[in-house]
Amino acid sequence: MQGAAGSLDGIINTVSAIHPLLPLINLLKTHGKLVMVGAPKKPLELPVFPLLLGRKLVAGSAIGGMKETQETVDSAAKHNITPDVEVVPMDYVNTTLERLLKSDVKYRFVLGIGNTLNKS
């Protein structure tokens, strides 16, 4: 992540769990945009100074809450519609970024962070 700092124009954040935003904000270039489409049940901490100093924006788009998302997933399951994804572990993220740069991507990358989250 440190090697990719300041390298992205935008991020669409689909995470609906409590998570830190600073690592994502740090990935953005000056004038970069972080678009929140996931809706955690509790408010997230938003560090303001990296936004101000980097002239970065945080925006949101209401694509649906947990109920609508579950209905979509249930409908997809009912009709046997499955996504093409490649789940990559956190320790593979640098290689994943290199693959993105080389256009070596067949499926959507999903960063598997479930086992890395702080349980406290």
Residue frames as a rotation matrix with the C-alpha (Angstrom) as fourth column:
MET 1
0.571 0.821 0.000 0.00
0.821 -0.571 0.000 0.00
0.000 0.000 -1.000 0.00
GLN 2
0.364 -0.495 -0.789 2.86
0.205 -0.784 0.586 2.40
-0.908 -0.375 -0.184 0.77
GLY 3
-0.668 -0.688 0.286 4.29
0.384 0.011 0.923 1.88
-0.638 0.726 0.256 -2.69
ALA 4
-0.366 0.634 0.681 0.93
0.875 -0.015 0.483 2.79
0.317 0.773 -0.550 -4.23
ALA 5
0.008 0.371 -0.929 0.41
0.718 -0.649 -0.253 5.92
-0.696 -0.665 -0.271 -2.12
GLY 6
-0.062 0.043 -0.997 -0.76
-0.266 -0.964 -0.026 8.88
-0.962 0.264 0.071 -4.18
SER 7
-0.896 -0.441 0.051 -1.24
-0.101 0.315 0.944 6.76
-0.432 0.841 -0.327 -7.30
LEU 8
-0.532 0.760 0.373 -5.01
0.840 0.530 0.118 6.47
-0.108 0.376 -0.920 -7.78
ASP 9
-0.846 0.328 0.419 -7.42
-0.089 -0.864 0.496 8.98
0.525 0.383 0.760 -9.31
GLY 10
-0.077 0.898 0.434 -10.40
-0.931 -0.220 0.291 7.41
0.356 -0.381 0.853 -7.63
ILE 11
-0.988 -0.099 -0.118 -11.64
-0.044 0.914 -0.403 4.57
0.148 -0.393 -0.907 -5.46
ILE 12
0.026 1.000 0.015 -15.15
-0.643 0.005 0.766 3.13
0.765 -0.030 0.643 -5.26
ASN 13
-0.876 -0.363 0.317 -15.43
-0.457 0.416 -0.786 1.82
0.154 -0.834 -0.531 -1.71
THR 14
-0.093 0.875 -0.476 -18.02
-0.427 0.397 0.813 -0.97
0.900 0.279 0.336 -1.50
VAL 15
-0.733 -0.282 -0.619 -17.20
0.353 0.619 -0.701 -2.07
0.581 -0.733 -0.355 2.06
SER 16
0.181 0.883 0.432 -20.23
-0.211 -0.395 0.894 -2.01
0.961 -0.253 0.115 4.36
ALA 17
0.537 -0.112 -0.836 -18.31
0.779 0.445 0.441 -2.91
0.322 -0.889 0.326 7.54
ILE 18
0.942 -0.298 -0.153 -16.50
-0.164 -0.809 0.565 -0.57
-0.291 -0.507 -0.811 9.91
HIS 19
0.416 -0.856 0.307 -13.03
0.909 0.406 -0.100 0.07
-0.039 0.321 0.946 8.46
PRO 20
0.012 -0.494 -0.870 -10.39
0.362 -0.809 0.464 2.82
-0.932 -0.320 0.169 8.44
LEU 21
0.897 0.366 0.248 -10.58
0.373 -0.328 -0.868 5.32
-0.237 0.871 -0.431 5.58
LEU 22
0.556 -0.725 -0.406 -7.08
-0.515 -0.684 0.516 6.79
-0.652 -0.078 -0.755 5.95
PRO 23
-0.331 -0.730 0.599 -5.34
0.141 0.589 0.796 3.95
-0.933 0.348 -0.092 4.05
LEU 24
0.186 0.482 0.857 -7.72
0.936 0.180 -0.304 4.52
-0.300 0.858 -0.417 1.12
ILE 25
0.957 0.161 -0.240 -7.36
0.119 -0.977 -0.179 8.31
-0.263 0.143 -0.954 1.24
ASN 26
0.224 -0.962 -0.155 -3.58
-0.352 -0.229 0.907 7.89
-0.909 -0.149 -0.390 1.20
LEU 27
-0.230 -0.278 0.933 -3.82
0.657 0.663 0.359 5.96
-0.718 0.695 0.030 -2.09
LEU 28
0.687 0.646 0.332 -5.43
0.683 -0.421 -0.597 8.94
-0.246 0.637 -0.731 -3.83
LYS 29
-0.412 -0.720 0.559 -3.60
0.853 -0.520 -0.040 11.47
0.319 0.460 0.829 -5.97
THR 30
-0.812 0.180 -0.555 -4.15
0.064 -0.918 -0.392 15.20
-0.580 -0.354 0.734 -5.43
HIS 31
-0.432 0.784 -0.447 -7.77
-0.892 -0.443 0.085 15.91
-0.131 0.436 0.890 -6.44
GLY 32
-0.889 0.089 -0.449 -8.53
-0.037 0.964 0.263 12.18
0.457 0.250 -0.854 -6.05
LYS 33
-0.138 0.939 0.314 -12.02
-0.908 -0.247 0.339 10.99
0.396 -0.238 0.887 -5.19
LEU 34
-1.000 -0.009 -0.014 -13.17
-0.002 0.880 -0.475 8.36
0.017 -0.474 -0.880 -2.71
VAL 35
-0.308 0.949 -0.074 -16.76
-0.768 -0.202 0.608 7.35
0.562 0.243 0.791 -3.49
MET 36
-0.875 0.073 0.478 -18.56
-0.346 0.596 -0.725 5.53
-0.337 -0.800 -0.496 -0.71
VAL 37
-0.273 0.829 -0.488 -21.24
-0.694 0.182 0.697 3.07
0.667 0.529 0.525 -1.82
GLY 38
-0.357 0.121 -0.926 -21.05
0.550 0.829 -0.104 0.70
0.755 -0.547 -0.362 1.15
ALA 39
0.100 0.500 0.860 -23.11
-0.481 -0.732 0.482 1.71
0.871 -0.462 0.167 4.17
PRO 40
-0.731 -0.401 -0.552 -21.71
0.279 0.563 -0.778 0.63
0.623 -0.722 -0.300 7.54
LYS 41
0.250 0.890 -0.381 -24.20
0.736 0.081 0.672 0.49
0.629 -0.449 -0.635 10.41
LYS 42
0.552 -0.157 -0.819 -22.04
0.638 -0.553 0.536 2.87
-0.537 -0.818 -0.206 12.49
PRO 43
0.971 -0.188 -0.150 -20.33
-0.239 -0.825 -0.512 6.10
-0.027 0.533 -0.846 11.35
LEU 44
0.485 -0.873 0.048 -16.78
0.830 0.442 -0.340 5.87
0.276 0.205 0.939 10.06
GLU 45
0.381 -0.484 -0.788 -13.96
0.356 -0.710 0.608 8.11
-0.853 -0.512 -0.098 11.26
LEU 46
0.732 -0.090 0.675 -13.07
0.644 -0.232 -0.729 10.58
0.222 0.969 -0.112 8.52
PRO 47
-0.020 -0.815 -0.579 -9.60
0.771 -0.382 0.510 12.13
-0.636 -0.436 0.636 8.81
VAL 48
0.843 0.524 -0.122 -9.95
0.367 -0.726 -0.582 15.70
-0.393 0.446 -0.804 7.54
PHE 49
0.359 -0.746 -0.561 -6.36
-0.395 -0.666 0.633 16.95
-0.846 -0.006 -0.534 7.20
PRO 50
-0.581 -0.582 0.569 -5.33
0.286 0.508 0.812 14.49
-0.761 0.635 -0.129 4.44
LEU 51
0.218 0.739 0.637 -8.41
0.947 0.000 -0.322 15.65
-0.238 0.674 -0.700 2.51
LEU 52
0.883 0.140 -0.448 -7.62
0.128 -0.990 -0.057 19.33
-0.452 -0.007 -0.892 2.93
LEU 53
0.103 -0.954 -0.283 -3.90
-0.383 -0.301 0.873 19.08
-0.918 0.018 -0.396 2.25
GLY 54
-0.718 -0.402 0.569 -4.37
0.270 0.592 0.759 16.79
-0.642 0.699 -0.316 -0.76
ARG 55
-0.502 0.626 -0.596 -7.45
-0.792 -0.610 0.027 18.55
-0.347 0.486 0.802 -2.13
LYS 56
-0.963 0.156 -0.220 -9.18
0.064 0.924 0.376 15.17
0.262 0.348 -0.900 -2.10
LEU 57
-0.337 0.928 0.157 -12.92
-0.890 -0.369 0.267 14.52
0.306 -0.049 0.951 -2.13
VAL 58
-0.955 0.251 0.161 -15.14
0.172 0.904 -0.392 12.00
-0.243 -0.346 -0.906 -0.39
ALA 59
-0.479 0.839 -0.258 -18.56
-0.859 -0.388 0.334 11.47
0.181 0.381 0.907 -1.93
GLY 60
-0.679 0.318 0.662 -21.37
-0.114 0.844 -0.524 8.98
-0.725 -0.431 -0.537 -1.63
SER 61
-0.577 0.565 -0.590 -23.83
-0.718 -0.007 0.696 7.26
0.389 0.825 0.410 -3.88
ALA 62
-0.256 0.593 0.763 -26.94
-0.681 0.450 -0.578 5.46
-0.686 -0.668 0.289 -2.65
ILE 63
-0.607 0.006 -0.795 -26.92
-0.669 0.535 0.515 2.24
0.428 0.845 -0.321 -4.63
GLY 64
0.426 0.791 -0.439 -29.04
-0.270 0.574 0.773 0.52
0.863 -0.211 0.458 -2.01
GLY 65
0.113 -0.311 0.944 -28.74
-0.993 -0.074 0.094 -0.59
0.041 -0.948 -0.317 1.56
MET 66
-0.785 -0.458 0.418 -28.20
-0.530 0.845 -0.068 -4.03
-0.322 -0.275 -0.906 3.03
LYS 67
-0.009 0.871 0.491 -31.82
-0.107 0.487 -0.867 -5.06
-0.994 -0.060 0.089 2.34
GLU 68
0.747 0.287 -0.600 -31.60
-0.571 -0.187 -0.799 -4.18
-0.342 0.940 0.025 -1.37
THR 69
-0.211 -0.909 -0.361 -28.17
-0.970 0.241 -0.040 -5.76
0.124 0.341 -0.932 -1.64
GLN 70
-0.669 0.012 0.743 -29.46
-0.320 0.898 -0.302 -8.99
-0.671 -0.440 -0.597 -0.06
GLU 71
0.441 0.891 0.110 -32.45
-0.181 0.208 -0.961 -9.02
-0.879 0.404 0.253 -2.45
THR 72
0.512 -0.337 -0.790 -30.06
-0.859 -0.185 -0.478 -8.68
0.015 0.923 -0.384 -5.38
VAL 73
-0.613 -0.782 0.112 -27.82
-0.790 0.612 -0.046 -11.48
-0.032 -0.117 -0.993 -4.10
ASP 74
-0.345 0.570 0.746 -30.87
-0.174 0.742 -0.648 -13.71
-0.922 -0.353 -0.157 -3.47
SER 75
0.698 0.624 -0.351 -32.17
-0.417 -0.043 -0.908 -13.08
-0.582 0.780 0.231 -6.99
ALA 76
0.100 -0.759 -0.643 -28.77
-0.972 0.063 -0.226 -13.85
0.212 0.648 -0.732 -8.50
ALA 77
-0.751 -0.372 0.546 -28.57
-0.540 0.821 -0.183 -17.10
-0.380 -0.432 -0.818 -6.49
LYS 78
0.106 0.903 0.416 -32.11
-0.210 0.429 -0.878 -18.08
-0.972 0.006 0.235 -7.55
HIS 79
0.912 0.264 -0.313 -31.15
-0.322 -0.010 -0.947 -17.66
-0.253 0.965 0.076 -11.21
ASN 80
0.605 -0.741 0.292 -27.66
0.644 0.671 0.367 -19.17
-0.468 -0.034 0.883 -10.81
ILE 81
0.750 -0.395 0.530 -25.92
0.127 -0.701 -0.702 -15.88
0.649 0.594 -0.475 -11.69
THR 82
0.663 -0.600 -0.447 -22.41
0.647 0.160 0.745 -15.78
-0.376 -0.784 0.495 -10.28
PRO 83
0.849 -0.416 -0.326 -19.67
-0.478 -0.868 -0.136 -13.14
-0.226 0.271 -0.936 -10.48
ASP 84
0.628 -0.776 -0.059 -16.27
0.580 0.517 -0.629 -13.76
0.519 0.361 0.775 -11.99
VAL 85
0.817 -0.363 0.447 -13.87
-0.541 -0.751 0.378 -12.65
0.199 -0.551 -0.811 -9.26
GLU 86
0.169 -0.821 -0.546 -10.38
0.403 0.563 -0.722 -13.40
0.899 -0.098 0.426 -8.12
VAL 87
0.985 0.143 0.097 -10.02
-0.041 -0.354 0.934 -13.13
0.168 -0.924 -0.343 -4.34
VAL 88
0.153 -0.988 -0.005 -6.52
0.238 0.042 -0.970 -11.99
0.959 0.147 0.242 -3.42
PRO 89
0.522 -0.017 -0.853 -5.04
0.850 0.099 0.518 -11.99
0.076 -0.995 0.066 0.09
MET 90
0.970 -0.119 -0.211 -3.58
-0.055 -0.957 0.285 -8.83
-0.236 -0.265 -0.935 1.63
ASP 91
0.197 -0.979 0.048 -0.02
-0.081 0.033 0.996 -10.12
-0.977 -0.200 -0.073 1.28
TYR 92
-0.242 -0.204 0.949 -0.59
0.865 0.398 0.306 -10.36
-0.440 0.894 0.080 -2.49
VAL 93
0.656 0.662 -0.362 -1.81
0.459 -0.731 -0.506 -6.77
-0.600 0.165 -0.783 -2.91
ASN 94
0.061 -0.700 -0.711 1.45
-0.453 -0.654 0.605 -5.43
-0.889 0.285 -0.358 -4.37
THR 95
-0.837 -0.309 0.451 1.52
0.188 0.612 0.768 -8.20
-0.514 0.728 -0.454 -6.98
THR 96
0.048 0.951 0.307 -2.14
0.883 0.104 -0.458 -7.46
-0.467 0.293 -0.834 -7.70
LEU 97
0.587 0.113 -0.801 -1.32
-0.058 -0.982 -0.181 -3.79
-0.807 0.152 -0.570 -8.38
GLU 98
-0.512 -0.821 -0.254 1.51
-0.421 -0.017 0.907 -4.87
-0.749 0.571 -0.337 -10.71
ARG 99
-0.642 0.347 0.684 -0.93
0.646 0.724 0.240 -7.14
-0.412 0.596 -0.689 -12.54
LEU 100
0.481 0.838 -0.258 -3.37
0.578 -0.524 -0.625 -4.24
-0.659 0.151 -0.737 -12.91
LEU 101
0.209 -0.494 -0.844 -0.64
-0.462 -0.810 0.360 -2.11
-0.862 0.315 -0.398 -14.47
LYS 102
-0.821 -0.571 0.019 0.15
-0.297 0.455 0.839 -4.92
-0.488 0.683 -0.543 -16.93
SER 103
-0.081 0.908 -0.412 -3.58
-0.997 -0.066 0.051 -5.44
0.019 0.414 0.910 -17.74
ASP 104
-0.763 -0.218 -0.609 -3.18
-0.217 0.973 -0.077 -9.02
0.609 0.073 -0.790 -16.49
VAL 105
-0.721 0.616 0.319 -6.73
-0.408 -0.005 -0.913 -9.14
-0.560 -0.788 0.255 -15.14
LYS 106
-0.862 0.485 -0.150 -9.43
0.148 0.523 0.840 -11.56
0.486 0.701 -0.522 -16.28
TYR 107
0.115 0.900 -0.421 -11.83
0.784 0.178 0.594 -11.03
0.610 -0.399 -0.685 -13.38
ARG 108
0.544 0.129 0.829 -12.65
-0.328 -0.877 0.352 -8.40
0.772 -0.464 -0.434 -10.79
PHE 109
-0.538 -0.745 -0.395 -10.12
0.227 0.324 -0.919 -8.42
0.812 -0.584 -0.006 -7.98
VAL 110
0.707 0.660 0.253 -11.59
-0.147 -0.214 0.966 -8.75
0.692 -0.720 -0.054 -4.50
LEU 111
-0.375 -0.875 0.306 -9.23
-0.467 -0.108 -0.878 -8.01
0.801 -0.472 -0.368 -1.65
GLY 112
0.424 0.503 -0.753 -9.72
0.316 0.697 0.644 -10.68
0.849 -0.511 0.137 1.02
ILE 113
-0.420 -0.588 0.691 -9.25
-0.395 -0.567 -0.723 -8.87
0.817 -0.576 0.006 4.32
GLY 114
0.573 0.819 -0.033 -11.53
-0.324 0.263 0.909 -10.96
0.753 -0.510 0.416 6.54
ASN 115
0.670 -0.359 -0.650 -8.69
0.667 0.676 0.314 -12.63
0.327 -0.643 0.692 8.45
THR 116
-0.375 -0.901 0.220 -6.70
0.725 -0.432 -0.536 -9.41
0.578 -0.041 0.815 8.80
LEU 117
0.155 0.523 0.838 -9.21
-0.124 -0.831 0.542 -7.22
0.980 -0.188 -0.064 10.62
ASN 118
-0.880 -0.408 0.243 -8.66
-0.233 -0.074 -0.970 -6.32
0.413 -0.910 -0.030 14.26
LYS 119
-0.304 0.805 -0.510 -11.29
0.536 0.587 0.607 -8.19
0.788 -0.089 -0.610 16.26
SER 120
-0.618 0.031 -0.786 -11.34
0.759 -0.236 -0.606 -5.66
-0.204 -0.971 0.123 19.14
